[in-house]
Amino acid sequence: MLDKFFNNLKLDMDNNSQKNYSSALYTLITVFFFWGFLAASNGIFIPFCKTHFNLTQFESQLIDFTFYGGYFIGSLILFYASKIIKVDILNKLGYKNSIALGLVISAGGALMMIPAVNSGSFNFILLAFFFVAIGFSLQQTAANPFVVALGSPVTGANRLNLAGGINNLGGLLGPIAVSVILFGSATAAVPKDIEISSINTLYYILAGLFLAVALFFWVSKLPKVTSDEKVEASGKTNLPLFVIFIAFLLILAADPISKATGLGMSVFVYLSLFIIILTLLVALKAAGKDKSGWGAMGYPQLILGMIAIFTYVGVEVSIQSNMGALLQLPDFGGLSDSQIAPFISLYWGSMMIGRWTGAVSAFKLSKTTKRILTIVMPFIAFSIILFLNHLNGTSVEQFFAYAVCLVILIAGFFYSQEKPAKTLLTFGFLGGLAMVVGLLTTGNVAIFAFLAGGLACSIMWPCIFALAITGLGKYTSQGSAFLIMMILGGAIIPPVQGILADTSGIHISYIVPFLGFVYLAYFAIKVSSELKKQGFDVSKLDTEPGH
């Protein structure tokens, strides 16, 4: 599907059209590392903040709320600002300058984290996370097409695979590195006293790296990438997006509203989720009657896909964000904050295992070679995860049994045959099954089952994306923007699971990702039916490297 989108991109290069931009590419993909590193690090930072600030599980999940909420707000600002001035702001700035600006904003958020941590104010820390994420939103919107532009379009997917692999590496290393900085060792039974100077050093380094990469982009002579696509009018989308924005703010205001009304805070958290889903379903029904003025939302596959991306990102984030609290229970190991890093690392490593395995199909290889690599690649990636944790002093023998989950992953890949709808249905079912096993058991069986949710999630983004934008035609770019906005799920679903954990227990709260996997399996069936009505054969769609 990428070729349809990127055919609209213009690339202005020097007379030497074969100029080697490899150094620019390698610098650019460092931003992919940053995204993975910081997003995965939240799995360590959340339980640390919960203990340090004496927070409830819901309050600790506000880190994800502000982090992923920043992606949503950033996308919303770009969308509406472009509509108001009738100029695509990203296109006007150019992808190179947009990435540089995003890095500067993220650097500002990282520097803000230093006085925030020193102040002892959790709300100040949340604000700093928000600005880091606003910058990430701008970077992510521009970076993918820019990676494709830095070389031949024919090998663009391969470069995105490389960038995605670096993102996964950041996700693997983030929990280990942050745990070492906070506790002295990712597995220390008795952690060192946490020194504020250590945290300050981390964010000084991150801010310096952000600014250094931004400076490189501004001073380097790189290709100018623009787009021919016009901003499509879609006035009827304004109301549902505004309502979703209000529902987003409802979680932020849940505590003061609860105190003012006397109603439980959980009412407003669940209400926020209900409003978002209901708004999209009402839009789906309204657009089904008359699609004029709805733009990309006039297509049922897009709205169903928005709910799917919302659900997928929420499930992906929520499983690991609540994992720290789960592992502290006696039935799940009774671990301290300093001992959970290897498990969070294995979860994000599971995402890497699935994506590296899925990337095999992006290369022109013989069927036999593909089959062999599909079997071997998961174990290569798993070995890397074990090796890196071993270097940090982790007893990796405890993870050997997780290889059973890899065998199930491989079977899922062979069964789904690289078809997006079938792949999504298969891994939606397997993810749901893993959550059921985790809910009905305790100890290592349950832990590995919940961690296997990362394997199930790993391959979903490109499947959802490909199915959701099929048939959108001139609204493809707008539809892509709406889908990116639905990263909002990472801001909403973790607090929902967190409030359920506070009221009913952290173990039973994993029913939330179970229900998410159920919807994702349903989406695969429903969108196949909708596309069939429009004359599309879902068995012939291609997927691309994803989130």
Secondary structure in CASP SS format (residue, H / E / C, confidence):
PFRMAT SS
TARGET T0000
AUTHOR 0000-0000-0000
METHOD secondary structure of the structure
MODEL  1
M C 1.00
L H 1.00
D H 1.00
K H 1.00
F H 1.00
F H 1.00
N C 1.00
N C 1.00
L E 1.00
K E 1.00
L E 1.00
D E 1.00
M C 1.00
D C 1.00
N C 1.00
N C 1.00
S C 1.00
Q C 1.00
K C 1.00
N C 1.00
Y C 1.00
S H 1.00
S H 1.00
A H 1.00
L H 1.00
Y H 1.00
T H 1.00
L H 1.00
I H 1.00
T H 1.00
V H 1.00
F H 1.00
F H 1.00
F H 1.00
W H 1.00
G H 1.00
F H 1.00
L H 1.00
A H 1.00
A H 1.00
S H 1.00
N H 1.00
G H 1.00
I H 1.00
F H 1.00
I H 1.00
P H 1.00
F H 1.00
C H 1.00
K H 1.00
T H 1.00
H H 1.00
F C 1.00
N C 1.00
L C 1.00
T C 1.00
Q H 1.00
F H 1.00
E H 1.00
S H 1.00
Q C 1.00
L H 1.00
I H 1.00
D H 1.00
F H 1.00
T H 1.00
F H 1.00
Y H 1.00
G H 1.00
G H 1.00
Y H 1.00
F H 1.00
I H 1.00
G H 1.00
S H 1.00
L H 1.00
I H 1.00
L H 1.00
F H 1.00
Y H 1.00
A H 1.00
S H 1.00
K H 1.00
I H 1.00
I H 1.00
K C 1.00
V C 1.00
D C 1.00
I H 1.00
L H 1.00
N H 1.00
K H 1.00
L H 1.00
G C 1.00
Y H 1.00
K H 1.00
N H 1.00
S H 1.00
I H 1.00
A H 1.00
L H 1.00
G H 1.00
L H 1.00
V H 1.00
I H 1.00
S H 1.00
A H 1.00
G H 1.00
G H 1.00
A H 1.00
L H 1.00
M H 1.00
M H 1.00
I H 1.00
P H 1.00
A H 1.00
V H 1.00
N H 1.00
S H 1.00
G C 1.00
S C 1.00
F H 1.00
N H 1.00
F H 1.00
I H 1.00
L H 1.00
L H 1.00
A H 1.00
F H 1.00
F H 1.00
F H 1.00
V H 1.00
A H 1.00
I H 1.00
G H 1.00
F H 1.00
S H 1.00
L H 1.00
Q H 1.00
Q H 1.00
T H 1.00
A H 1.00
A H 1.00
N H 1.00
P H 1.00
F H 1.00
V H 1.00
V H 1.00
A H 1.00
L C 1.00
G C 1.00
S C 1.00
P H 1.00
V H 1.00
T H 1.00
G H 1.00
A H 1.00
N H 1.00
R H 1.00
L H 1.00
N H 1.00
L H 1.00
A H 1.00
G H 1.00
G H 1.00
I H 1.00
N H 1.00
N H 1.00
L H 1.00
G H 1.00
G H 1.00
L H 1.00
L H 1.00
G H 1.00
P H 1.00
I H 1.00
A H 1.00
V H 1.00
S H 1.00
V H 1.00
I H 1.00
L H 1.00
F H 1.00
G C 1.00
S C 1.00
A C 1.00
T C 1.00
A C 1.00
A C 1.00
V C 1.00
P C 1.00
K C 1.00
D C 1.00
I C 1.00
E C 1.00
I H 1.00
S H 1.00
S H 1.00
I H 1.00
N H 1.00
T H 1.00
L H 1.00
Y H 1.00
Y H 1.00
I H 1.00
L H 1.00
A H 1.00
G H 1.00
L H 1.00
F H 1.00
L H 1.00
A H 1.00
V H 1.00
A H 1.00
L H 1.00
F H 1.00
F H 1.00
W H 1.00
V H 1.00
S C 1.00
K C 1.00
L C 1.00
P C 1.00
K E 1.00
V E 1.00
T E 1.00
S E 1.00
D C 1.00
E C 1.00
K C 1.00
V C 1.00
E C 1.00
A C 1.00
S C 1.00
G H 1.00
K H 1.00
T H 1.00
N H 1.00
L H 1.00
P H 1.00
L H 1.00
F H 1.00
V H 1.00
I H 1.00
F H 1.00
I H 1.00
A H 1.00
F H 1.00
L H 1.00
L H 1.00
I H 1.00
L H 1.00
A C 1.00
A H 1.00
D H 1.00
P H 1.00
I H 1.00
S H 1.00
K H 1.00
A H 1.00
T H 1.00
G C 1.00
L C 1.00
G C 1.00
M H 1.00
S H 1.00
V H 1.00
F H 1.00
V H 1.00
Y H 1.00
L H 1.00
S H 1.00
L H 1.00
F H 1.00
I H 1.00
I H 1.00
I H 1.00
L H 1.00
T H 1.00
L H 1.00
L H 1.00
V H 1.00
A H 1.00
L H 1.00
K H 1.00
A H 1.00
A H 1.00
G H 1.00
K H 1.00
D C 1.00
K C 1.00
S C 1.00
G C 1.00
W C 1.00
G H 1.00
A H 1.00
M H 1.00
G H 1.00
Y C 1.00
P H 1.00
Q H 1.00
L H 1.00
I H 1.00
L H 1.00
G H 1.00
M H 1.00
I H 1.00
A H 1.00
I H 1.00
F H 1.00
T H 1.00
Y H 1.00
V H 1.00
G H 1.00
V H 1.00
E H 1.00
V H 1.00
S H 1.00
I H 1.00
Q H 1.00
S H 1.00
N C 1.00
M H 1.00
G H 1.00
A H 1.00
L H 1.00
L H 1.00
Q C 1.00
L C 1.00
P H 1.00
D H 1.00
F H 1.00
G C 1.00
G C 1.00
L C 1.00
S C 1.00
D H 1.00
S H 1.00
Q H 1.00
I C 1.00
A H 1.00
P H 1.00
F H 1.00
I H 1.00
S H 1.00
L H 1.00
Y H 1.00
W H 1.00
G H 1.00
S H 1.00
M H 1.00
M H 1.00
I H 1.00
G H 1.00
R H 1.00
W H 1.00
T H 1.00
G H 1.00
A H 1.00
V H 1.00
S H 1.00
A H 1.00
F C 1.00
K C 1.00
L C 1.00
S C 1.00
K H 1.00
T H 1.00
T H 1.00
K H 1.00
R H 1.00
I H 1.00
L H 1.00
T H 1.00
I H 1.00
V H 1.00
M H 1.00
P H 1.00
F H 1.00
I H 1.00
A H 1.00
F H 1.00
S H 1.00
I H 1.00
I H 1.00
L H 1.00
F H 1.00
L H 1.00
N H 1.00
H H 1.00
L H 1.00
N C 1.00
G C 1.00
T C 1.00
S C 1.00
V H 1.00
E H 1.00
Q H 1.00
F H 1.00
F H 1.00
A H 1.00
Y H 1.00
A H 1.00
V H 1.00
C H 1.00
L H 1.00
V H 1.00
I H 1.00
L H 1.00
I H 1.00
A H 1.00
G H 1.00
F H 1.00
F H 1.00
Y H 1.00
S H 1.00
Q C 1.00
E C 1.00
K C 1.00
P H 1.00
A H 1.00
K H 1.00
T H 1.00
L H 1.00
L H 1.00
T H 1.00
F H 1.00
G H 1.00
F H 1.00
L H 1.00
G H 1.00
G H 1.00
L H 1.00
A H 1.00
M H 1.00
V H 1.00
V H 1.00
G H 1.00
L H 1.00
L H 1.00
T C 1.00
T C 1.00
G H 1.00
N H 1.00
V H 1.00
A H 1.00
I H 1.00
F H 1.00
A H 1.00
F H 1.00
L H 1.00
A C 1.00
G H 1.00
G H 1.00
L H 1.00
A H 1.00
C H 1.00
S C 1.00
I C 1.00
M H 1.00
W H 1.00
P H 1.00
C H 1.00
I H 1.00
F H 1.00
A H 1.00
L H 1.00
A H 1.00
I H 1.00
T C 1.00
G C 1.00
L C 1.00
G H 1.00
K H 1.00
Y H 1.00
T H 1.00
S H 1.00
Q H 1.00
G H 1.00
S H 1.00
A H 1.00
F H 1.00
L H 1.00
I H 1.00
M H 1.00
M H 1.00
I H 1.00
L H 1.00
G H 1.00
G H 1.00
A H 1.00
I H 1.00
I H 1.00
P H 1.00
P H 1.00
V H 1.00
Q H 1.00
G H 1.00
I H 1.00
L H 1.00
A H 1.00
D H 1.00
T H 1.00
S H 1.00
G C 1.00
I C 1.00
H C 1.00
I H 1.00
S H 1.00
Y H 1.00
I H 1.00
V H 1.00
P H 1.00
F H 1.00
L H 1.00
G H 1.00
F H 1.00
V H 1.00
Y H 1.00
L H 1.00
A H 1.00
Y H 1.00
F H 1.00
A H 1.00
I H 1.00
K H 1.00
V H 1.00
S H 1.00
S H 1.00
E H 1.00
L H 1.00
K H 1.00
K H 1.00
Q C 1.00
G C 1.00
F C 1.00
D C 1.00
V H 1.00
S H 1.00
K H 1.00
L C 1.00
D C 1.00
T C 1.00
E C 1.00
P C 1.00
G C 1.00
H C 1.00
END
